[in-house]
């Protein structure tokens, strides 16, 4: 508290124009270092819009001290930067099947080569949500969208994404983002869309993406602010963060051969394979389950799994 502006400090004049001159309210200043995140504004006529204010009230003073407020700017939060993001490792949840094709033949000539292809793949949805405790320095109406910077292995779609503000719950605010990720890269440049198998036998081909989950509280974060006055500053904080991300698509072919006598006895044995693509359409989980179902089609001496070379 000073009676003049102080060089090297950022000062705000505290005064009430209705006070008689003999009370010398014209030379009072509240000062803070220029490095301070507090940017005070004094108002002798009510609170200031988009600022956080406290009232200075003196009921015993008749000279206008019933509507004076000391305020500081509420600034727009522009970015949340996760500190040391590479220390975090999302958890593998399972594999999502995004496309499937199956085929099988029993009564065609031995050794005939048959083709198999996946014509299209499903898209997947990546999500990110962050939660931050409410704080008075943030202008929430101006912080409707915020950039989150972390790492590609957490966010999936790169090192940064933009999230949108949702309603606050229990003293906190949250931002979320949901983005459809196309898994197809086009037949001409994607190895694995096509495969072959030999008769008598069958194969099933799956397009797969591995899904990862990140769920962490108290994640050290740097907050970036831009203020209405043109100033900007950063502040260390922490957030709770959740994300679901997917790796790039891969393609897996399972192939097998039926014994000729198996086909002669029961040509419908091929249906077991043909139905796998629809049976596991949209499957999410452990691919060992799918591989076991494929192997069952050749169990009990009906044939054998063909190890592709």
N, C-alpha and C positions, 0 to 999 in steps of 0.2 A: 504494500500500500504506500503510495507516494503522493507528494503534493505537486508533482510536475511530471512530464514525460521523461523517461529515463532512456538515454542512449544505450543501444544494445539490447533493449527489451521491447516487447510488444505490449503497448499500454492501451487501456480502455478508460475513457473519462467517465467518472461517476458523478452525476449531478442531477439536481431537480430545479428546473427553471423557476418554479413558483416560490422557492425559498428566498427570503430577504437577503440582500447582499452581505449583511453583517455576519451571516452564518458561514460564509466562505465555502459554499459547496461548488465553487467553480474551479477549484484546484485540487481535486481528488482523483487519483488514478490507480487502477488495479493493473499491475504489470506482470507479465510472465516472460520467460525466455523465448526467443524465436523458435527454439527447437520444440517447444511445448505443443501438444496436439490440441490444446484448448484455445479456441478463437472466440473471445468474449465479445458480446454486443450488449450495450446498455440501452434500455428502453424506459423512458419516464412516462410512457403512455400505453401500457399493456404489453403482453407477451408478443414476441416476434414470430411470424409464420416460419415454419420449417426449422425452428430452433428449439432446443431444450432450455426451459427457463425456470428460474426460481424467483419467487416474489420477495422483494424487500419492503416490508410493511412496518410502519411505525405509527400505531393508532394514536399515540400521544402528540404526534406532530401534525398540526393542521395544514401544513403547507404542501399538500399534494403527494404525501408519502403512502398513498393507498393503491397506486397503480404502477409502481416501479418494479422492473424486472431485470435481473442479470441473466443473460442468455448466452449460449454458445451454439455454433453452427452444427446442424445435423448434415452430414455429408453423404454423398452417394458411394456405396460400396461397389467397386467395379470388378474386383478380382479376389479370389481366395487361392493362395498358392500353398499347396501341401509341401512342407519342408522335408527334405530327404526322402522323396517318394520311393526310391529304389529299395529302401529297407523293407517295404511291405510286399507280401506275396499273396495274391488272391488264392482262394481255395478251389480246387477242381471239384465241380458238383456232379458232372456226368456228361454224356454225349447226346447231342440232339441229332436225330436223323432228319435231313432236309430234302431228301430225294431217294427214290428207290426204283429198281427195275429188276425183273426176274424172268427167267426163261428155262425151259427144260424140254428135252425130246427123248423118247424111248425107242420109237420104231424107225428112226432114220438110220442110214448106214453107219457102221462103226467108224469112228474117227472123223466124222463130218464136223467141220468147224462152224459154229453158230455165233452170231454177234449179239451183243447186249449193250444198250446205251441208256443213259439217263437224259431225258429231254429237257427237264426243268428242275430247279431246286427252290425250296421254300425260303423266304426271308426269315430273319430272326430279329428280336427286339432287344437292343441294349439300353440299359437304364442307369441313371446316376441320381443319387439324392444326397444332399448335405443338410445338416441341421446345426444352427448356431444360436447360442443364447442371446436373447434380446439385449441390446445395449443402446444407451441413449444417444450415442454419437452418430448412429446410422439413421439416415432419412429413408425409411422403408418404402415410402411411395415412389422414390426415385431409384430404388434398388430392386426393381422388378425382375431384372435379369442380371446375372453375375457370371463372370468367367471363372471356371475352376481349372486350375493347372496342377497336374499331378504327373502320371506316367502312363504310357500306352497300355502297360499290362494291367493297370487298375481301371482305366477308362475305356479301353478297347478301341475307340475310334481315333486315337491320337493322344498327344500330351495335354490337350486342353479341350473343354467343352463348355457350352453356355447353358446354364440352368435357369428355370423360371421360378419366381417366388410363389409359394403357396401360403395358405392360412397358417398363422402361428398357433401353437398348442402348448399350454403349460409354461409360458415364459420363454419360448424359443420360436425361431422362425426356420422354415425349411424351403429349400429350392429343389426342384426335380427336373429331370430331362429324360425323355424317352425318344429313341431314334431307331428307325427300321434300318437294318443292315442287310443289304443284298449279298447273298452268298454266291451267286452265279458270276463267273468271270468270262463266260462265253465259250462255246464248244471249241473254237479254233485255237484257243490259247490255254485250255485247261486240260492237263493230262489226267486221265482217269475217268472221263465221261463215257468212254467206250471200252468194251472188253469182249473176250470170246470164251467159249467153252466147247467141249467135244461131246458128241453123241456116242453112245447113250449116256445122258447125264444132264446136268443143269447147273445154273449159277444164279446168284443174286448179287446185285451191286447196290451199295448204299453211299449216298453223299452224307458226310458227317461233319459236325462242328463241335468242338469241346467247349463247354460252358464253365465259366469261372465266376465266383462270388467273392466280393470284398465287403466286409462289415466290421467297421472299427470305430470305436469312440475315442475321444480325447486325442485326436490327430493334430499334432502341432502344425499351425497354419499362419501364414502372414496375410493380413488383410490390407488391401489397397483402397484408399479413399480419394475422391475428388470433391472439393467443397464449392458451394455457390460463389464464394468470394474469389475463386480462381486458385486457391491453394490446394495442396495435396499432401497426404502423409500415409505412412504405413503403421500397422500395429500388429504385434504378435498375439495370437489367440489360439483357440483349438476348436475343432468341429467334430461332429459325428458324420461318418460317410459310409454310404452303401453303394455298391455298383454290381451290375451283372454284365459280363462281357463275353465275347465269343472269339475264338481263334479262327484263322482262315479255314475254308472248307477243305476236306480231304475225301478221297474216294476209296472204298474198300470193296473188293470182289471176293466172294466165296464161291468156289466151284467144286464139283464132284462128279464122279462117274458111277453109273449104275451097271451092275453085272447084266449081261444080255439075258440070262435066265430069269432075272428079276423082272425085266420088262416083258418077257414073254408070258410070265405067270400073271402079272398085274400091271398093265400099261398105265393105269391111273396113279402109279407111284410118283409120277412127275408132279401131280397136283400139290404135293407137300411143299415143293419148291416154289411153284408158281404163286401160291397164296402168301408166301413170306413178305412180298413187297407191300401188299395191302395190309397184312397183319401188323407190320411194324412201321407203317406210315405215321410220321410224327412222333415216333418213340423217343423218350428221353430216359436215360439211365446208363447202365453198364452194358457195353456192347458184348460182353461175354454171354449175356442172356440170349442175344440174337445169334451169336455163333453156335451156341449149344442147340438152338432150335434148328439151325441149318444142318448141323451134324446129325440130329435125330432123323432127318430125311433119309440118311444112308445107313442108319443103325440096323442091327440084327441081320447083318450079312447082305443087305440090299445093295451095297456098293461101298465106295470109299471116297474120302476127301482128296481132291486133286491138288497137289502142291504145285502151284504155278512157278515156273522158272523164269 
